[in-house]
Amino acid sequence: MDLGISGKRALVCAASKGLGRACALALAAEGVEVSIVARGREALEATARELEKVGAGRTAVTMVSADITTLEGRAAALAACPQPDILINNAGGPPPGDFRDWNRDDWLKALDANMLAPIELIKATIDGMIERKFGRIVSITSAAVKAPIDVLGLSNGARSGLTGFVAGLARPSAKHNVTINNLLPGFFATDRMHTVITGQAKTRGVSYEQALAERIATIPVARVGDPAEFGAACAWLCSAQAGFITGQNWLLDGGAYPGTF
Ligand code: NAP
């Protein structure tokens, strides 16, 4: 299927690794001009080279080494891609812990990364999308928005705030062919997930393999997600064909969430 987005411009945040990178790769494969943002230069450069390969001369790639949770970082990202047609919001997730230990600064960091940065980027880009009559905004949140995980209180809270905000904004912009949706990853094979399983194995005194097997046992498809599957879903949600879908929270979790809705 031709997704009808060749030549569009995308700003993909937190995209040198993992799910953001997978989204950038899937968009570049469709001929989208991709600007990727991450802090570390080395992984950013490696991903930019891969994007150029995947785009096979049909697409331009720019990279921005910046912290997307800061005002300066967002300014640098927007300077590289001032008028995106596609915005993929993403940042690192907050650390796990006990809410009794978190102070105001911990909460502000989580809110900056997983709620306020996406809202600021939407604010900076949505009016151009409305004028051009095409926009696709996708925020990477978490399955924890639907099924909260007790130790991830910072993530549960901040991401739910973004989800509520987006639900209100998605309707008035829809008539301009600007859609706003969220993708909720379950358990995907990325560096972050490797770190999470390593931590769980250590805490519980079991091997990495055992901790991973126990986690997989909770997923009906009986495996972890491939970031490429996530990227493909994201690219489709950004397609011309997906213009009738907005304000949705799309769970990609191999069936782990047990509810009917
Ligand atoms: P990952 O593999 O660790 O990759 C994170 C990417 O984000 C890297 O490119 C990293 O590069 C970049 N990044 C992090 N903080 C940044 C910042 N402040 N500014 C700019 N770039 C930043 O993580 P992932 O698994 O893809 O996860 C992506 C998001 O999905 C996270 O919020 C995570 O909590 C959420 N999530 C993931 C899963 C999963 O199964 N993987 C499940 C639920 C939720 P630099 O560090 O160099 O900046």
Boltz pocket constraint, residues with backbone or C-beta under 6 A from the ligand:
constraints:
  - pocket:
      binder: B
      contacts: [[A, 13], [A, 14], [A, 15], [A, 16], [A, 17], [A, 18], [A, 19], [A, 20], [A, 37], [A, 38], [A, 39], [A, 40], [A, 41], [A, 43], [A, 66], [A, 67], [A, 68], [A, 69], [A, 90], [A, 91], [A, 92], [A, 93], [A, 94], [A, 140], [A, 141], [A, 142], [A, 143], [A, 185], [A, 186], [A, 187], [A, 188], [A, 189], [A, 190], [A, 191], [A, 192], [A, 193]]
      max_distance: 6.0
